[in-house]
Amino acid sequence: MHVSINHSEGEYVRGGFTNNGIENFWSTFKRGIIGIYHFVSPQHLHRYATEFEYRYNNRKDTGAEKFETAITGADTKRLTYNTLIGK
């Protein structure tokens, strides 16, 4: 289901639907780019987005839970520098 909310008309909730979740995600993503990376290569944008997706989806987990999730979800294949930069 798709619901549009028009902030320019003073509407912030429609039938229990808000867009607060996506606004929080993009706010965190932009702050992360400005505060951590300072520059994002378009070639690797999907990697930055995936990192912040993980951070947002696990924001309520403890540090130990985040670590366990990251380790169990890690790929077992080796990622070389040349593969990463596309050579």
PDB file of N, CA, C and O in Angstrom:
ATOM      1  N   MET A   1       0.842  -1.180   0.000  1.00  0.00           N
ATOM      2  CA  MET A   1       0.000   0.000   0.000  1.00  0.00           C
ATOM      3  C   MET A   1       0.885   1.240   0.000  1.00  0.00           C
ATOM      4  O   MET A   1       1.866   1.302   0.741  1.00  0.00           O
ATOM      5  N   HIS A   2       0.555   2.204  -0.806  1.00  0.00           N
ATOM      6  CA  HIS A   2       1.301   3.458  -0.903  1.00  0.00           C
ATOM      7  C   HIS A   2       0.416   4.598  -0.412  1.00  0.00           C
ATOM      8  O   HIS A   2      -0.710   4.769  -0.881  1.00  0.00           O
ATOM      9  N   VAL A   3       0.931   5.368   0.530  1.00  0.00           N
ATOM     10  CA  VAL A   3       0.187   6.506   1.074  1.00  0.00           C
ATOM     11  C   VAL A   3       1.062   7.741   0.941  1.00  0.00           C
ATOM     12  O   VAL A   3       2.226   7.716   1.339  1.00  0.00           O
ATOM     13  N   SER A   4       0.525   8.813   0.390  1.00  0.00           N
ATOM     14  CA  SER A   4       1.256  10.079   0.261  1.00  0.00           C
ATOM     15  C   SER A   4       0.857  11.016   1.389  1.00  0.00           C
ATOM     16  O   SER A   4      -0.314  11.111   1.758  1.00  0.00           O
ATOM     17  N   ILE A   5       1.855  11.706   1.927  1.00  0.00           N
ATOM     18  CA  ILE A   5       1.620  12.690   2.979  1.00  0.00           C
ATOM     19  C   ILE A   5       2.184  14.011   2.497  1.00  0.00           C
ATOM     20  O   ILE A   5       3.349  14.086   2.104  1.00  0.00           O
ATOM     21  N   ASN A   6       1.370  15.048   2.523  1.00  0.00           N
ATOM     22  CA  ASN A   6       1.755  16.334   1.963  1.00  0.00           C
ATOM     23  C   ASN A   6       2.094  17.324   3.082  1.00  0.00           C
ATOM     24  O   ASN A   6       1.206  17.948   3.661  1.00  0.00           O
ATOM     25  N   HIS A   7       3.392  17.457   3.375  1.00  0.00           N
ATOM     26  CA  HIS A   7       3.830  18.369   4.437  1.00  0.00           C
ATOM     27  C   HIS A   7       3.534  19.823   4.095  1.00  0.00           C
ATOM     28  O   HIS A   7       3.278  20.624   4.993  1.00  0.00           O
ATOM     29  N   SER A   8       3.563  20.175   2.824  1.00  0.00           N
ATOM     30  CA  SER A   8       3.348  21.577   2.452  1.00  0.00           C
ATOM     31  C   SER A   8       1.932  22.052   2.777  1.00  0.00           C
ATOM     32  O   SER A   8       1.684  23.255   2.861  1.00  0.00           O
ATOM     33  N   GLU A   9       1.014  21.122   2.958  1.00  0.00           N
ATOM     34  CA  GLU A   9      -0.356  21.478   3.346  1.00  0.00           C
ATOM     35  C   GLU A   9      -0.601  21.267   4.838  1.00  0.00           C
ATOM     36  O   GLU A   9      -1.745  21.272   5.292  1.00  0.00           O
ATOM     37  N   GLY A  10       0.474  21.082   5.590  1.00  0.00           N
ATOM     38  CA  GLY A  10       0.355  20.909   7.034  1.00  0.00           C
ATOM     39  C   GLY A  10      -0.069  19.507   7.442  1.00  0.00           C
ATOM     40  O   GLY A  10      -0.478  19.299   8.584  1.00  0.00           O
ATOM     41  N   GLU A  11       0.019  18.558   6.549  1.00  0.00           N
ATOM     42  CA  GLU A  11      -0.375  17.185   6.849  1.00  0.00           C
ATOM     43  C   GLU A  11       0.871  16.385   7.249  1.00  0.00           C
ATOM     44  O   GLU A  11       1.873  16.389   6.533  1.00  0.00           O
ATOM     45  N   TYR A  12       0.804  15.712   8.379  1.00  0.00           N
ATOM     46  CA  TYR A  12       1.941  14.933   8.857  1.00  0.00           C
ATOM     47  C   TYR A  12       1.570  13.489   9.166  1.00  0.00           C
ATOM     48  O   TYR A  12       2.451  12.639   9.297  1.00  0.00           O
ATOM     49  N   VAL A  13       0.276  13.201   9.284  1.00  0.00           N
ATOM     50  CA  VAL A  13      -0.221  11.848   9.533  1.00  0.00           C
ATOM     51  C   VAL A  13      -1.470  11.663   8.693  1.00  0.00           C
ATOM     52  O   VAL A  13      -2.325  12.547   8.624  1.00  0.00           O
ATOM     53  N   ARG A  14      -1.568  10.502   8.055  1.00  0.00           N
ATOM     54  CA  ARG A  14      -2.785  10.185   7.310  1.00  0.00           C
ATOM     55  C   ARG A  14      -3.191   8.761   7.659  1.00  0.00           C
ATOM     56  O   ARG A  14      -2.529   7.800   7.269  1.00  0.00           O
ATOM     57  N   GLY A  15      -4.282   8.641   8.393  1.00  0.00           N
ATOM     58  CA  GLY A  15      -4.796   7.324   8.748  1.00  0.00           C
ATOM     59  C   GLY A  15      -3.810   6.456   9.497  1.00  0.00           C
ATOM     60  O   GLY A  15      -3.784   5.242   9.293  1.00  0.00           O
ATOM     61  N   GLY A  16      -3.008   7.036  10.349  1.00  0.00           N
ATOM     62  CA  GLY A  16      -2.026   6.270  11.108  1.00  0.00           C
ATOM     63  C   GLY A  16      -0.695   6.098  10.393  1.00  0.00           C
ATOM     64  O   GLY A  16       0.232   5.522  10.963  1.00  0.00           O
ATOM     65  N   PHE A  17      -0.574   6.578   9.164  1.00  0.00           N
ATOM     66  CA  PHE A  17       0.673   6.470   8.404  1.00  0.00           C
ATOM     67  C   PHE A  17       1.464   7.765   8.537  1.00  0.00           C
ATOM     68  O   PHE A  17       0.914   8.862   8.440  1.00  0.00           O
ATOM     69  N   THR A  18       2.769   7.614   8.762  1.00  0.00           N
ATOM     70  CA  THR A  18       3.687   8.761   8.775  1.00  0.00           C
ATOM     71  C   THR A  18       4.908   8.397   7.942  1.00  0.00           C
ATOM     72  O   THR A  18       5.081   7.246   7.541  1.00  0.00           O
ATOM     73  N   ASN A  19       5.740   9.380   7.691  1.00  0.00           N
ATOM     74  CA  ASN A  19       6.999   9.085   7.005  1.00  0.00           C
ATOM     75  C   ASN A  19       8.178   9.370   7.931  1.00  0.00           C
ATOM     76  O   ASN A  19       9.284   9.649   7.467  1.00  0.00           O
ATOM     77  N   ASN A  20       7.944   9.299   9.231  1.00  0.00           N
ATOM     78  CA  ASN A  20       9.003   9.567  10.201  1.00  0.00           C
ATOM     79  C   ASN A  20      10.153   8.573  10.085  1.00  0.00           C
ATOM     80  O   ASN A  20      11.312   8.955  10.244  1.00  0.00           O
ATOM     81  N   GLY A  21       9.854   7.315   9.814  1.00  0.00           N
ATOM     82  CA  GLY A  21      10.896   6.299   9.725  1.00  0.00           C
ATOM     83  C   GLY A  21      11.905   6.599   8.636  1.00  0.00           C
ATOM     84  O   GLY A  21      13.112   6.556   8.877  1.00  0.00           O
ATOM     85  N   ILE A  22      11.426   6.902   7.443  1.00  0.00           N
ATOM     86  CA  ILE A  22      12.339   7.171   6.334  1.00  0.00           C
ATOM     87  C   ILE A  22      13.077   8.494   6.541  1.00  0.00           C
ATOM     88  O   ILE A  22      14.239   8.624   6.156  1.00  0.00           O
ATOM     89  N   GLU A  23      12.410   9.468   7.144  1.00  0.00           N
ATOM     90  CA  GLU A  23      13.089  10.732   7.441  1.00  0.00           C
ATOM     91  C   GLU A  23      14.208  10.520   8.457  1.00  0.00           C
ATOM     92  O   GLU A  23      15.274  11.126   8.341  1.00  0.00           O
ATOM     93  N   ASN A  24      13.973   9.660   9.452  1.00  0.00           N
ATOM     94  CA  ASN A  24      15.022   9.353  10.435  1.00  0.00           C
ATOM     95  C   ASN A  24      16.199   8.645   9.772  1.00  0.00           C
ATOM     96  O   ASN A  24      17.355   8.942  10.072  1.00  0.00           O
ATOM     97  N   PHE A  25      15.902   7.703   8.863  1.00  0.00           N
ATOM     98  CA  PHE A  25      16.975   6.985   8.171  1.00  0.00           C
ATOM     99  C   PHE A  25      17.839   7.952   7.377  1.00  0.00           C
ATOM    100  O   PHE A  25      19.063   7.929   7.504  1.00  0.00           O
ATOM    101  N   TRP A  26      17.219   8.810   6.552  1.00  0.00           N
ATOM    102  CA  TRP A  26      18.004   9.726   5.712  1.00  0.00           C
ATOM    103  C   TRP A  26      18.771  10.736   6.546  1.00  0.00           C
ATOM    104  O   TRP A  26      19.869  11.146   6.169  1.00  0.00           O
ATOM    105  N   SER A  27      18.207  11.139   7.668  1.00  0.00           N
ATOM    106  CA  SER A  27      18.912  12.054   8.563  1.00  0.00           C
ATOM    107  C   SER A  27      20.179  11.391   9.099  1.00  0.00           C
ATOM    108  O   SER A  27      21.247  12.003   9.109  1.00  0.00           O
ATOM    109  N   THR A  28      20.060  10.144   9.540  1.00  0.00           N
ATOM    110  CA  THR A  28      21.214   9.394  10.037  1.00  0.00           C
ATOM    111  C   THR A  28      22.239   9.174   8.932  1.00  0.00           C
ATOM    112  O   THR A  28      23.441   9.306   9.162  1.00  0.00           O
ATOM    113  N   PHE A  29      21.774   8.842   7.746  1.00  0.00           N
ATOM    114  CA  PHE A  29      22.657   8.604   6.605  1.00  0.00           C
ATOM    115  C   PHE A  29      23.449   9.869   6.260  1.00  0.00           C
ATOM    116  O   PHE A  29      24.667   9.815   6.093  1.00  0.00           O
ATOM    117  N   LYS A  30      22.756  11.004   6.155  1.00  0.00           N
ATOM    118  CA  LYS A  30      23.437  12.257   5.808  1.00  0.00           C
ATOM    119  C   LYS A  30      24.438  12.671   6.884  1.00  0.00           C
ATOM    120  O   LYS A  30      25.540  13.119   6.567  1.00  0.00           O
ATOM    121  N   ARG A  31      24.058  12.521   8.168  1.00  0.00           N
ATOM    122  CA  ARG A  31      24.985  12.850   9.248  1.00  0.00           C
ATOM    123  C   ARG A  31      26.208  11.948   9.217  1.00  0.00           C
ATOM    124  O   ARG A  31      27.321  12.387   9.506  1.00  0.00           O
ATOM    125  N   GLY A  32      25.995  10.681   8.863  1.00  0.00           N
ATOM    126  CA  GLY A  32      27.112   9.747   8.761  1.00  0.00           C
ATOM    127  C   GLY A  32      28.064  10.114   7.648  1.00  0.00           C
ATOM    128  O   GLY A  32      29.280  10.035   7.822  1.00  0.00           O
ATOM    129  N   ILE A  33      27.536  10.513   6.511  1.00  0.00           N
ATOM    130  CA  ILE A  33      28.389  10.909   5.388  1.00  0.00           C
ATOM    131  C   ILE A  33      29.185  12.158   5.749  1.00  0.00           C
ATOM    132  O   ILE A  33      30.390  12.224   5.502  1.00  0.00           O
ATOM    133  N   ILE A  34      28.522  13.133   6.323  1.00  0.00           N
ATOM    134  CA  ILE A  34      29.193  14.389   6.675  1.00  0.00           C
ATOM    135  C   ILE A  34      30.208  14.170   7.804  1.00  0.00           C
ATOM    136  O   ILE A  34      31.313  14.711   7.765  1.00  0.00           O
ATOM    137  N   GLY A  35      29.824  13.372   8.808  1.00  0.00           N
ATOM    138  CA  GLY A  35      30.656  13.226   9.995  1.00  0.00           C
ATOM    139  C   GLY A  35      31.705  12.135   9.930  1.00  0.00           C
ATOM    140  O   GLY A  35      32.729  12.231  10.606  1.00  0.00           O
ATOM    141  N   ILE A  36      31.476  11.083   9.122  1.00  0.00           N
ATOM    142  CA  ILE A  36      32.409   9.960   9.100  1.00  0.00           C
ATOM    143  C   ILE A  36      33.227   9.937   7.816  1.00  0.00           C
ATOM    144  O   ILE A  36      34.456   9.880   7.858  1.00  0.00           O
ATOM    145  N   TYR A  37      32.555   9.980   6.689  1.00  0.00           N
ATOM    146  CA  TYR A  37      33.233   9.752   5.415  1.00  0.00           C
ATOM    147  C   TYR A  37      33.607  11.034   4.671  1.00  0.00           C
ATOM    148  O   TYR A  37      34.595  11.043   3.937  1.00  0.00           O
ATOM    149  N   HIS A  38      32.861  12.086   4.837  1.00  0.00           N
ATOM    150  CA  HIS A  38      33.104  13.389   4.219  1.00  0.00           C
ATOM    151  C   HIS A  38      32.923  13.410   2.696  1.00  0.00           C
ATOM    152  O   HIS A  38      32.621  14.456   2.122  1.00  0.00           O
ATOM    153  N   PHE A  39      33.105  12.277   2.054  1.00  0.00           N
ATOM    154  CA  PHE A  39      32.934  12.181   0.606  1.00  0.00           C
ATOM    155  C   PHE A  39      32.477  10.768   0.287  1.00  0.00           C
ATOM    156  O   PHE A  39      32.953   9.799   0.879  1.00  0.00           O
ATOM    157  N   VAL A  40      31.544  10.660  -0.660  1.00  0.00           N
ATOM    158  CA  VAL A  40      31.018   9.354  -1.058  1.00  0.00           C
ATOM    159  C   VAL A  40      31.211   9.194  -2.558  1.00  0.00           C
ATOM    160  O   VAL A  40      30.767  10.028  -3.347  1.00  0.00           O
ATOM    161  N   SER A  41      31.868   8.128  -2.934  1.00  0.00           N
ATOM    162  CA  SER A  41      32.054   7.819  -4.345  1.00  0.00           C
ATOM    163  C   SER A  41      30.767   7.211  -4.893  1.00  0.00           C
ATOM    164  O   SER A  41      30.234   6.279  -4.291  1.00  0.00           O
ATOM    165  N   PRO A  42      30.256   7.708  -6.010  1.00  0.00           N
ATOM    166  CA  PRO A  42      29.046   7.110  -6.601  1.00  0.00           C
ATOM    167  C   PRO A  42      29.226   5.625  -6.895  1.00  0.00           C
ATOM    168  O   PRO A  42      28.261   4.860  -6.867  1.00  0.00           O
ATOM    169  N   GLN A  43      30.461   5.220  -7.176  1.00  0.00           N
ATOM    170  CA  GLN A  43      30.744   3.813  -7.467  1.00  0.00           C
ATOM    171  C   GLN A  43      30.433   2.915  -6.269  1.00  0.00           C
ATOM    172  O   GLN A  43      30.056   1.756  -6.445  1.00  0.00           O
ATOM    173  N   HIS A  44      30.587   3.439  -5.057  1.00  0.00           N
ATOM    174  CA  HIS A  44      30.400   2.642  -3.847  1.00  0.00           C
ATOM    175  C   HIS A  44      29.205   3.104  -3.020  1.00  0.00           C
ATOM    176  O   HIS A  44      29.075   2.708  -1.862  1.00  0.00           O
ATOM    177  N   LEU A  45      28.347   3.917  -3.576  1.00  0.00           N
ATOM    178  CA  LEU A  45      27.205   4.446  -2.823  1.00  0.00           C
ATOM    179  C   LEU A  45      26.351   3.334  -2.233  1.00  0.00           C
ATOM    180  O   LEU A  45      25.867   3.462  -1.108  1.00  0.00           O
ATOM    181  N   HIS A  46      26.157   2.247  -2.971  1.00  0.00           N
ATOM    182  CA  HIS A  46      25.345   1.145  -2.454  1.00  0.00           C
ATOM    183  C   HIS A  46      25.956   0.537  -1.197  1.00  0.00           C
ATOM    184  O   HIS A  46      25.228   0.042  -0.336  1.00  0.00           O
ATOM    185  N   ARG A  47      27.265   0.566  -1.083  1.00  0.00           N
ATOM    186  CA  ARG A  47      27.919   0.029   0.115  1.00  0.00           C
ATOM    187  C   ARG A  47      27.676   0.933   1.327  1.00  0.00           C
ATOM    188  O   ARG A  47      27.420   0.446   2.429  1.00  0.00           O
ATOM    189  N   TYR A  48      27.758   2.233   1.121  1.00  0.00           N
ATOM    190  CA  TYR A  48      27.466   3.161   2.211  1.00  0.00           C
ATOM    191  C   TYR A  48      26.009   3.022   2.648  1.00  0.00           C
ATOM    192  O   TYR A  48      25.716   2.989   3.843  1.00  0.00           O
ATOM    193  N   ALA A  49      25.107   2.942   1.685  1.00  0.00           N
ATOM    194  CA  ALA A  49      23.685   2.803   2.001  1.00  0.00           C
ATOM    195  C   ALA A  49      23.422   1.508   2.763  1.00  0.00           C
ATOM    196  O   ALA A  49      22.627   1.491   3.703  1.00  0.00           O
ATOM    197  N   THR A  50      24.078   0.432   2.365  1.00  0.00           N
ATOM    198  CA  THR A  50      23.911  -0.852   3.055  1.00  0.00           C
ATOM    199  C   THR A  50      24.413  -0.773   4.490  1.00  0.00           C
ATOM    200  O   THR A  50      23.787  -1.312   5.403  1.00  0.00           O
ATOM    201  N   GLU A  51      25.546  -0.099   4.687  1.00  0.00           N
ATOM    202  CA  GLU A  51      26.066   0.059   6.048  1.00  0.00           C
ATOM    203  C   GLU A  51      25.078   0.802   6.930  1.00  0.00           C
ATOM    204  O   GLU A  51      24.808   0.380   8.055  1.00  0.00           O
ATOM    205  N   PHE A  52      24.536   1.908   6.426  1.00  0.00           N
ATOM    206  CA  PHE A  52      23.619   2.690   7.247  1.00  0.00           C
ATOM    207  C   PHE A  52      22.251   2.025   7.370  1.00  0.00           C
ATOM    208  O   PHE A  52      21.534   2.275   8.339  1.00  0.00           O
ATOM    209  N   GLU A  53      21.881   1.196   6.422  1.00  0.00           N
ATOM    210  CA  GLU A  53      20.674   0.379   6.563  1.00  0.00           C
ATOM    211  C   GLU A  53      20.847  -0.567   7.749  1.00  0.00           C
ATOM    212  O   GLU A  53      19.953  -0.701   8.585  1.00  0.00           O
ATOM    213  N   TYR A  54      22.009  -1.220   7.812  1.00  0.00           N
ATOM    214  CA  TYR A  54      22.300  -2.111   8.932  1.00  0.00           C
ATOM    215  C   TYR A  54      22.264  -1.343  10.249  1.00  0.00           C
ATOM    216  O   TYR A  54      21.646  -1.794  11.213  1.00  0.00           O
ATOM    217  N   ARG A  55      22.917  -0.195  10.296  1.00  0.00           N
ATOM    218  CA  ARG A  55      22.940   0.601  11.525  1.00  0.00           C
ATOM    219  C   ARG A  55      21.532   0.988  11.968  1.00  0.00           C
ATOM    220  O   ARG A  55      21.198   0.896  13.149  1.00  0.00           O
ATOM    221  N   TYR A  56      20.706   1.424  11.010  1.00  0.00           N
ATOM    222  CA  TYR A  56      19.355   1.861  11.350  1.00  0.00           C
ATOM    223  C   TYR A  56      18.494   0.687  11.814  1.00  0.00           C
ATOM    224  O   TYR A  56      17.775   0.799  12.807  1.00  0.00           O
ATOM    225  N   ASN A  57      18.563  -0.431  11.106  1.00  0.00           N
ATOM    226  CA  ASN A  57      17.735  -1.581  11.459  1.00  0.00           C
ATOM    227  C   ASN A  57      18.140  -2.228  12.773  1.00  0.00           C
ATOM    228  O   ASN A  57      17.339  -2.938  13.381  1.00  0.00           O
ATOM    229  N   ASN A  58      19.362  -1.997  13.219  1.00  0.00           N
ATOM    230  CA  ASN A  58      19.855  -2.598  14.457  1.00  0.00           C
ATOM    231  C   ASN A  58      20.157  -1.558  15.527  1.00  0.00           C
ATOM    232  O   ASN A  58      20.921  -1.832  16.452  1.00  0.00           O
ATOM    233  N   ARG A  59      19.577  -0.384  15.418  1.00  0.00           N
ATOM    234  CA  ARG A  59      19.898   0.709  16.323  1.00  0.00           C
ATOM    235  C   ARG A  59      19.519   0.439  17.777  1.00  0.00           C
ATOM    236  O   ARG A  59      20.088   1.056  18.678  1.00  0.00           O
ATOM    237  N   LYS A  60      18.580  -0.460  18.026  1.00  0.00           N
ATOM    238  CA  LYS A  60      18.152  -0.748  19.398  1.00  0.00           C
ATOM    239  C   LYS A  60      18.886  -1.935  20.002  1.00  0.00           C
ATOM    240  O   LYS A  60      18.705  -2.232  21.183  1.00  0.00           O
ATOM    241  N   ASP A  61      19.707  -2.616  19.220  1.00  0.00           N
ATOM    242  CA  ASP A  61      20.469  -3.763  19.716  1.00  0.00           C
ATOM    243  C   ASP A  61      21.619  -3.295  20.599  1.00  0.00           C
ATOM    244  O   ASP A  61      22.107  -2.173  20.459  1.00  0.00           O
ATOM    245  N   THR A  62      22.044  -4.162  21.504  1.00  0.00           N
ATOM    246  CA  THR A  62      23.230  -3.865  22.313  1.00  0.00           C
ATOM    247  C   THR A  62      24.470  -4.034  21.437  1.00  0.00           C
ATOM    248  O   THR A  62      24.389  -4.561  20.328  1.00  0.00           O
ATOM    249  N   GLY A  63      25.597  -3.590  21.938  1.00  0.00           N
ATOM    250  CA  GLY A  63      26.845  -3.738  21.192  1.00  0.00           C
ATOM    251  C   GLY A  63      27.173  -5.194  20.896  1.00  0.00           C
ATOM    252  O   GLY A  63      27.640  -5.523  19.806  1.00  0.00           O
ATOM    253  N   ALA A  64      26.928  -6.068  21.873  1.00  0.00           N
ATOM    254  CA  ALA A  64      27.198  -7.499  21.693  1.00  0.00           C
ATOM    255  C   ALA A  64      26.279  -8.089  20.629  1.00  0.00           C
ATOM    256  O   ALA A  64      26.720  -8.906  19.821  1.00  0.00           O
ATOM    257  N   GLU A  65      25.016  -7.690  20.618  1.00  0.00           N
ATOM    258  CA  GLU A  65      24.066  -8.187  19.611  1.00  0.00           C
ATOM    259  C   GLU A  65      24.465  -7.718  18.212  1.00  0.00           C
ATOM    260  O   GLU A  65      24.394  -8.489  17.256  1.00  0.00           O
ATOM    261  N   LYS A  66      24.881  -6.472  18.092  1.00  0.00           N
ATOM    262  CA  LYS A  66      25.325  -5.952  16.799  1.00  0.00           C
ATOM    263  C   LYS A  66      26.547  -6.713  16.297  1.00  0.00           C
ATOM    264  O   LYS A  66      26.638  -7.052  15.117  1.00  0.00           O
ATOM    265  N   PHE A  67      27.475  -6.974  17.196  1.00  0.00           N
ATOM    266  CA  PHE A  67      28.681  -7.709  16.825  1.00  0.00           C
ATOM    267  C   PHE A  67      28.333  -9.113  16.341  1.00  0.00           C
ATOM    268  O   PHE A  67      28.834  -9.564  15.311  1.00  0.00           O
ATOM    269  N   GLU A  68      27.475  -9.797  17.086  1.00  0.00           N
ATOM    270  CA  GLU A  68      27.080 -11.155  16.705  1.00  0.00           C
ATOM    271  C   GLU A  68      26.369 -11.173  15.361  1.00  0.00           C
ATOM    272  O   GLU A  68      26.625 -12.052  14.538  1.00  0.00           O
ATOM    273  N   THR A  69      25.481 -10.215  15.127  1.00  0.00           N
ATOM    274  CA  THR A  69      24.773 -10.133  13.847  1.00  0.00           C
ATOM    275  C   THR A  69      25.751  -9.880  12.711  1.00  0.00           C
ATOM    276  O   THR A  69      25.638 -10.491  11.648  1.00  0.00           O
ATOM    277  N   ALA A  70      26.699  -8.994  12.923  1.00  0.00           N
ATOM    278  CA  ALA A  70      27.672  -8.675  11.878  1.00  0.00           C
ATOM    279  C   ALA A  70      28.550  -9.881  11.554  1.00  0.00           C
ATOM    280  O   ALA A  70      28.832 -10.150  10.386  1.00  0.00           O
ATOM    281  N   ILE A  71      28.977 -10.598  12.574  1.00  0.00           N
ATOM    282  CA  ILE A  71      29.851 -11.751  12.359  1.00  0.00           C
ATOM    283  C   ILE A  71      29.091 -12.884  11.672  1.00  0.00           C
ATOM    284  O   ILE A  71      29.607 -13.486  10.731  1.00  0.00           O
ATOM    285  N   THR A  72      27.889 -13.179  12.122  1.00  0.00           N
ATOM    286  CA  THR A  72      27.128 -14.278  11.513  1.00  0.00           C
ATOM    287  C   THR A  72      26.671 -13.927  10.099  1.00  0.00           C
ATOM    288  O   THR A  72      26.457 -14.822   9.281  1.00  0.00           O
ATOM    289  N   GLY A  73      26.523 -12.658   9.808  1.00  0.00           N
ATOM    290  CA  GLY A  73      26.107 -12.248   8.470  1.00  0.00           C
ATOM    291  C   GLY A  73      27.258 -11.975   7.523  1.00  0.00           C
ATOM    292  O   GLY A  73      27.044 -11.681   6.347  1.00  0.00           O
ATOM    293  N   ALA A  74      28.475 -12.070   8.027  1.00  0.00           N
ATOM    294  CA  ALA A  74      29.642 -11.776   7.194  1.00  0.00           C
ATOM    295  C   ALA A  74      29.803 -12.837   6.114  1.00  0.00           C
ATOM    296  O   ALA A  74      29.574 -14.026   6.336  1.00  0.00           O
ATOM    297  N   ASP A  75      30.196 -12.376   4.963  1.00  0.00           N
ATOM    298  CA  ASP A  75      30.448 -13.279   3.844  1.00  0.00           C
ATOM    299  C   ASP A  75      31.759 -14.007   4.103  1.00  0.00           C
ATOM    300  O   ASP A  75      32.709 -13.413   4.613  1.00  0.00           O
ATOM    301  N   THR A  76      31.820 -15.280   3.758  1.00  0.00           N
ATOM    302  CA  THR A  76      33.035 -16.058   4.004  1.00  0.00           C
ATOM    303  C   THR A  76      34.053 -15.902   2.884  1.00  0.00           C
ATOM    304  O   THR A  76      35.184 -16.372   3.012  1.00  0.00           O
ATOM    305  N   LYS A  77      33.673 -15.252   1.791  1.00  0.00           N
ATOM    306  CA  LYS A  77      34.595 -15.045   0.684  1.00  0.00           C
ATOM    307  C   LYS A  77      35.503 -13.857   0.983  1.00  0.00           C
ATOM    308  O   LYS A  77      35.121 -12.927   1.693  1.00  0.00           O
ATOM    309  N   ARG A  78      36.690 -13.905   0.440  1.00  0.00           N
ATOM    310  CA  ARG A  78      37.667 -12.836   0.625  1.00  0.00           C
ATOM    311  C   ARG A  78      37.379 -11.713  -0.373  1.00  0.00           C
ATOM    312  O   ARG A  78      37.170 -11.973  -1.558  1.00  0.00           O
ATOM    313  N   LEU A  79      37.369 -10.479   0.100  1.00  0.00           N
ATOM    314  CA  LEU A  79      37.198  -9.311  -0.752  1.00  0.00           C
ATOM    315  C   LEU A  79      38.557  -8.630  -0.887  1.00  0.00           C
ATOM    316  O   LEU A  79      39.060  -8.046   0.073  1.00  0.00           O
ATOM    317  N   THR A  80      39.140  -8.703  -2.058  1.00  0.00           N
ATOM    318  CA  THR A  80      40.456  -8.095  -2.263  1.00  0.00           C
ATOM    319  C   THR A  80      40.291  -6.619  -2.595  1.00  0.00           C
ATOM    320  O   THR A  80      39.215  -6.170  -2.989  1.00  0.00           O
ATOM    321  N   TYR A  81      41.373  -5.880  -2.428  1.00  0.00           N
ATOM    322  CA  TYR A  81      41.359  -4.449  -2.724  1.00  0.00           C
ATOM    323  C   TYR A  81      41.048  -4.208  -4.209  1.00  0.00           C
ATOM    324  O   TYR A  81      40.259  -3.325  -4.544  1.00  0.00           O
ATOM    325  N   ASN A  82      41.669  -4.991  -5.090  1.00  0.00           N
ATOM    326  CA  ASN A  82      41.425  -4.804  -6.515  1.00  0.00           C
ATOM    327  C   ASN A  82      39.968  -5.076  -6.884  1.00  0.00           C
ATOM    328  O   ASN A  82      39.414  -4.387  -7.740  1.00  0.00           O
ATOM    329  N   THR A  83      39.340  -6.065  -6.254  1.00  0.00           N
ATOM    330  CA  THR A  83      37.914  -6.316  -6.492  1.00  0.00           C
ATOM    331  C   THR A  83      37.083  -5.142  -6.003  1.00  0.00           C
ATOM    332  O   THR A  83      36.135  -4.717  -6.663  1.00  0.00           O
ATOM    333  N   LEU A  84      37.449  -4.625  -4.841  1.00  0.00           N
ATOM    334  CA  LEU A  84      36.711  -3.506  -4.258  1.00  0.00           C
ATOM    335  C   LEU A  84      36.754  -2.262  -5.141  1.00  0.00           C
ATOM    336  O   LEU A  84      35.734  -1.602  -5.337  1.00  0.00           O
ATOM    337  N   ILE A  85      37.923  -1.945  -5.671  1.00  0.00           N
ATOM    338  CA  ILE A  85      38.035  -0.721  -6.480  1.00  0.00           C
ATOM    339  C   ILE A  85      37.718  -0.954  -7.947  1.00  0.00           C
ATOM    340  O   ILE A  85      37.726  -0.009  -8.737  1.00  0.00           O
ATOM    341  N   GLY A  86      37.437  -2.196  -8.325  1.00  0.00           N
ATOM    342  CA  GLY A  86      36.979  -2.484  -9.675  1.00  0.00           C
ATOM    343  C   GLY A  86      38.066  -2.730 -10.690  1.00  0.00           C
ATOM    344  O   GLY A  86      37.838  -2.542 -11.885  1.00  0.00           O
ATOM    345  N   LYS A  87      39.242  -3.144 -10.259  1.00  0.00           N
ATOM    346  CA  LYS A  87      40.344  -3.425 -11.207  1.00  0.00           C
ATOM    347  C   LYS A  87      40.306  -4.880 -11.625  1.00  0.00           C
ATOM    348  O   LYS A  87      41.144  -5.318 -12.415  1.00  0.00           O
TER     349      LYS A  87
END
